[in-house]
Amino acid sequence: MTPLLKPIVRALILAAACLAFPQAWAACGPQVKAQCEGLQLDRLDWHKADLEGGNFRNANLKHADLAGTNLKGADLRGANLQFARLMRSDLRGANLEGADLRWANLERATLAHARLVGAQMAKADLEDTDLSDAVLSGADLSRADLINSDLQRADLRNAMLNGSYLDNANLRQANLSGASAVQARLAGTRMNEAIWLDGKICKAPSIGSCD
């Protein structure tokens, strides 16, 4: 398919979906409590929109631009967010259980108290991101950029952190029991009172390693 035809085909598919499911699409828009469950929203541009409490469960948001968006308390379980732009977005208390965030850009985003159980986050950009008190048990963070991220009190049990970049990250009181961190970079990482991979509690100051 030629590049010129791609947007035309995409528009036709979108129009057909709107005709087939008019009520579903009427409730799905850049608004609070948007109802977009299971819809095809790839490459959508809703940056800086207020989507607080929205339902995007199992929606396709691949390559979507949601930078600076308010997604507090949103339901994003099982959503496809590959390559999505979520820089500086507010995802406090959002449910992203089982979501696919591979290669997504979440730099400087706020995910405090978010639920990311079993989320796919390999190679995601989480630099300077607030993940304090987030539940990341069983999540795959392999080779993710977590430089300067705040993971204080985060639940990282059985998470995959192989090859991840945790330089200068805050892991104070985080629970990493059963996690895998092969070749993870930990330069300057703060681990006071963290529960380490083997269940050991890290003593102060524990910077760069669990002492």
Summary of the structure (lengths in Angstrom):
residues: 211
radius of gyration: 18.4
end to end distance: 57.7
largest distance: 61.4
contacts: 702
relative contact order: 0.08
helix: 10%
strand: 17%
